[in-house]
């Protein structure tokens, strides 16, 4: 689930850069949050339910 959210945040960040409709530092905050979520996901490993 974290990986999915991280991918969505990265896509939104990339779209913001492409369309040049930036809202200040919010897009960069989204990128940082997405990277942190990916790292946490990799460190925790995949858990089967």
N, C-alpha and C positions, 0 to 999 in steps of 0.2 A: 504494500500500500504506500509506503514511504517513497519507493522508487517511482510509482505512478505519479504521485504529487510532484516529485522532483522533476520528472520529465515534463509535466505540464507547465511548471514554473519556468523551466529553461525555454520551452517553446514560446511562452508569452514574452519572455525577456527578448528572445531573438526577433519576434514580430515587432516589438517596440523599437528595436534598433533599426530594423529594415524600413519601417514606415516613418521613422524620424519623429514620431509623436511621443517624445519622452516626457515624463512627469517628474523631472528632477532625479533624485537619487533612488527613487522607489524601484526602478528597474534593476539597478545594481544590487539592491537589497534582495530582490527576488532571486537573482543569480546566486548570491551568497547562501541564501536559505536552501536553494535547490542543491548546491554542491555539498552543504553540510548534511542534508538528508541522504544524499547518495553515499557519502562516507559512512554515516551511521548505519545505513542499510548494509553496506559491505562488511563493516566491523561486526555486526550482529549475526550475519549469516542468514541463510534461508531456513525458516522453521516450518516444518510440516504440521498441519493441523489434523 
